[in-house]
Amino acid sequence: MRKRKGVQVLIGLVLVAALVLIPMACKAPEVTPPAAPPEEVTPPAAPPEEVAPPAEEKIVRPPGWVLSLDEIPEIENKTPIHIGLMSGAVPETILSFLDNFSEKTGVPVTHEFLEATLMYSKINTELVARTGVYDIFNPEATATCEWSPYMQDFWELAEMYEPGGRKALEVDLEGYHPLIIRTASDAGGAFYGLPFYRYSQTFTYRQDILEDPIEKAAFKEKYGYDLAPATTWDQVRDMGEFFTREKGELLKGETLEWDFYGMALMAGRSDINDEVFTVVNSLGGEWTRSVYDENGKLTGFKITKEDKAILKESVEIYQSLMPYVTPGCESHTWDLIAEEMAGGRIAIAPTQWAELWTWCYGVEETIPGAKLGCAPCVGERPYYGCFYNAVSTESENPEAAYWFSRYMGSYECQMEAAEAGWNSIRLDVLTDSQWDAPEWQTGNLMNRVPVEQVLAAWEKQSPYVEDVFNYCSFAAGKVYEQEILILHDAAIGELTAQECVDNMTASRIELQTRFGKLPITEEK
């Protein structure tokens, strides 16, 4: 009984425990609420960074934009600038533009005229000595490469002073023919100043004589072809012979009161090499050939056998014309040709500068019934180039010098000067429709007759510019001056054509080797 009772007690305790523990086991566990996210703490502010001022915004120029005098910005440097200007065919009207610039900018501008035949030597001396005499000077295109160490790169100046930077200058240069900009640049692409004066040769002639029925009939009877502006050098020689007459003979059926000559040439010690260059080009030759690598980089120059043969033929042609020129040609240059044409003493000027149209036009005022005409030179590839305003590396006011060059080459300045009789060089001025009006078809340099010949020559010569030694060599200025003397001696009979070629070849090689930067070779 006691054992059963103990069991019963034990069972009872178990039941009690079960009754207590089972509900506890079934109770949902207490869930701890999630901790709140930590409060976001703002880090201490860093000291403010030093902010650079915004870069000056470049002014974007629209297509066709051109500079005007009023757009030249304030020039802080008022140091006077001095300019060496070429003399010769420079009308007095150009000086007014120097005054305009000074009045607008407050920068005094002084100048001196340099005689054309002495210009190279005078400027060269000042540049090499780095005297700083000239803030601006007028290189002839042949001297561009040689003088590049003494001229400031115009692209760099544009970035420094132009509100629109280089891009603004590029927009304005669209008003120029690319060939002319190339002649004011070196072979590496550096550009040195805005061209303001051009030169290119034409076949200038007495139109009234070549169209006269009496002269036409007599010429055809003697030579077997029609009298017209020459397209070959044989025709030039025939015309020189035919029209060379003594006082008392007839011209156009009227008795001559003075000796009359077939032609005039620049055989003196000045521009004779430009004339011979035209002959060489007309026969497909060059002074030298430029040598380029596969990347288009200029690596040197070559004088070929073919070009030497063409040069010899060209000198012989020139010599064959000399019996029919006016006596003064042996010692004079373009000035005499213009005077002889204006005075009614020659029939043709086969390689006269188009820019002397105004002077030659005087024949229409001097000789009753005279009419001046011009046509392409034989071969249609005449010598060409420009003068431009370069900024000296020694200038104490390059900012003012830059803007002076910009102004003198601007559309505004070139147009105003052209209306006053200036020899404008900008393409957008030369092609302006206002020159079509009858009042300009006279002795003005904007006369369509010479201007159209200039524009045609630029197009013809453009594909060949990189073969022109004068625009690619750092010795070109010195070579150019030396060859004037050699060719002059050949023209007056002191040298044979072959001796002339030999001397020119030796001189070119010597000077290029000594002063140039690239090698030169000769085909034997």
Secondary structure, DSSP 8 states (H G I E B T S, - for coil): -HHHHHHHHHHHHHHHHHHHHHHHHHS-----------------------------------TT----GGG---------EEEEEE-SS--TTHHHHHHHHHHHH---EEEEEE-GGGHHHHHHHHHHTT----SEE--BGGGHHHHGGGB--HHHHHHHH-TTHHHHHHHHHTTS-HHHHHHTB-TTS-B---EEEEEEEEEEEEHHHHT-HHHHHHHHHHHSS---S-SSHHHHHHHHHHH-B-TTSEETTEE-SS-BEEE----STTTHHHHHHHHHHHTT--SSEEEE-TTS-EEEEEE-HHHHHHHHHHHHHHHHHGGGB-GGGGT--HHHHHHHHHTT-EEEEEEEEGGGHHHHTTHHHHSTT--EEEE--GGG---EEEEE-EEBTT-S-HHHHHHHHHHHTSHHHHHHHHHTT-----HHHHT-GGGGSGGGSSSSTT-HHHHHHHHHHHHHHGGGGGG-GGGT-TTHHHHHHHHHHHHHHHHTTSS-HHHHHHHHHHHHHHHHHHH-SS-EEE--
